[in-house]
Amino acid sequence: MVLAKIRDSLPAMPSNFHKIGSYILDHEQNVAFASIYTISQAVGVSNASLVRFAKSLGLDGYQALKREVQDEIKHRLGPYDKIALQELDTLPEEKRLQKLYMSEINNLRNTFDKIQPQTIETMAENLRNARRIFVCGFGASGYLAKAFEYTLISSINKEVTLITGSVSDYAPRLRGFCAEDVMFIMTFPPYSDEIRHVAQVVANVGGRLNLFTNSASCPIYHLAHAIVRCDTNSLLLTNSYVGLVSILNILVHLVFLGTHDKSIEVRKQSLAMQEEGYSEISKGR
């Protein structure tokens, strides 16, 4: 996350950047919602210095830094704080629904607006060409990773391995990862410590890392070969996953279309196995 990155980098920063970084860490609420002119005056530096500081963190400019700080503050709010902030509990039910609808529609729209079609094509190609596919997620993302794994094994005639749980749970599976394999990681605030370990293993063997996250402040952002940034703003909960679910669905469809005949055969085999299973179960009743 950007505030942690500033905190870690602060001791080695040149004096002007150190001054800016210290102010941001001490006044994050001001930085999140004030203009660049207000902050430059408060710190005692030029607007250009603030822009250069943001770019030194790998961001496009000061506005990108401001958005990152805003996102971090939002993610730290608990459900009751978010209700108070949005005043959802004081609205008539119809208006509550409208706000909730629009929040998810905006997440979806913003996610799609950010994506370069080539990125999705690259991920689809990585799936087609990989020897084995690894899918990784922890916490809430782990449930979505499992759904993605199930969809893949129902559509692709390849070994798909789920990486989730504790280190002792996933280590026996991860140890076999090699350069011919591909890793898909989905992670959102609060980012789990385990993703750093998984991503570093992939990097060490020269594998392809595909990342679904919300921000460039993700701690493994710099290790990924293909990245999809999903808007995850939630009016109540920590994250919304509507953007991620939609992108995963599109990705599987692309792979299915790219290997049409083989994918249809895999689906037929899966359905046949299901029918056989239900038939056996019904015999025992």
Number of C-alpha atoms within 10 A of each C-alpha: 17 22 17 12 14 21 14 11 14 17 10 9 16 9 11 14 21 18 15 23 23 15 16 21 15 10 12 18 13 16 20 19 13 12 13 18 12 13 21 16 11 12 16 12 16 14 16 13 15 24 18 17 22 23 15 13 16 15 18 13 17 20 16 16 24 21 15 21 23 16 19 18 13 19 20 13 15 12 15 12 14 19 16 12 13 15 11 18 11 11 12 9 11 8 12 16 13 10 16 15 11 12 17 20 14 17 21 22 14 16 21 18 10 12 15 11 9 10 15 19 15 15 25 19 15 22 24 19 13 18 15 19 23 22 23 28 25 22 15 14 18 20 14 20 26 18 14 21 20 14 14 22 17 18 22 22 15 16 13 19 20 21 27 24 15 10 13 9 11 17 14 10 14 17 10 8 19 19 15 15 21 25 27 25 24 22 24 24 18 14 18 14 10 16 21 14 13 23 24 14 16 21 16 10 13 15 20 23 25 24 24 22 22 25 22 18 23 21 19 20 19 11 17 19 14 19 25 23 19 28 24 28 20 18 20 21 15 20 18 20 20 18 23 24 17 14 19 18 12 14 18 19 14 17 21 19 12 14 13 15 10 15 19 16 14 18 16 14 13 15 13 11 12 12 12 12 11 10 11 11 10 9 7 6 5
